[in-house]
Amino acid sequence: MIGMRRKIRLGYYMSTPMLGGAETYLRDLLWGVSRERFDVILYYEPWPDFEAFLGLDECPELQTQIRSR
């Protein structure tokens, strides 16, 4: 398309047994990255507390892929 750039695909991966600083930073990244410039996908291992902490139900335009060990 003329005048329009393709979005950059941006993926994050997190495997965590607890919630702390790195998870807070990831949450800030997921919520703060420009959706106009990036398609965002999160790869993670299922854990309800982690999902609630990140606010995955409310995070705008976020794709998720659950990974198992």
Beta strands, then each sheet from edge to edge (+ up, - down):
strand 1: 8-14
strand 2: 38-44
strand 3: 62-66
sheet 1: 1+ 2+ 3+
end
